[in-house]
Amino acid sequence: MGRSLSAVCLLTVVFFIIVCFSAIRASSQSLPPARPDGFVYLTHPVDSDTIIIDAFFDPVCPDSRDAWWPLKKALDHYGSLLWLVVHLLPLPYHDNAFVTSRALHIVNSLNSSATFDLLELFFEQQEKFYNERTINLSKASVVKSIAKFASQAVGESFYSAIEAGFSDLKSDLKTRVSFKYSTSNGVSSTPSFFLNGFLLPRAGSPIDFQGWKSYIDPLIGSIANQWDEPLHYFLSVGGMFDHVIMCDSVNIFDIPIQMLPFPFITSDTN
């Protein structure tokens, strides 16, 4: 038990070092991916009033599982007012996190409408892929088991294509990009959420439905009043101004841009 705890602690320390290093190196990345990272949930028209949620999940993380259902309820409740993008962060102390994340990328490439079906299957039956359940299995047998499991979401006829996907370098690279995207944004635990570009507090803990309402309802009220942003709320949450927000080329509250206490990028929508 002592050795096991030491190994977990060592992995955690190494992971945080990687996160910090990735964040430092992010600005020097010379070749970004051809397409943005993430899986879009229920695509629908997006405009400047759409509230954007970026969620960071690990398919075999119990807290990610517990966070998904209230988030899904909020998505159903608010409908087209919300736009969700899910990013994968395979945590290194979950032995099968990378393989299950890779399975999601493979299924997404075969049939993108089945991606969230598979994510939910992983959440519903993730104990099958916990460390202790697969500790005596070879990597090849785990991959084969996950490929068979994933075919439930996209169709049994796709089993061979899913299995072949694990030999395709593209799915490996896409999963690595997901990991690097997460860490370059300073995300080190799952679940983590960004709301309109701002990191929500209590990263690593699920948010219940009432919690989502407490974040989203004030934003909807602000949209109705056209840019009457509840800035006092965001000022009260530490660390949020490490992130960049995108707004129309206007001065929020008629405050000159150079006096705003956070990085600001304007985008001309005309």
Disulfide bonds with the S-S distance in Angstrom:
none
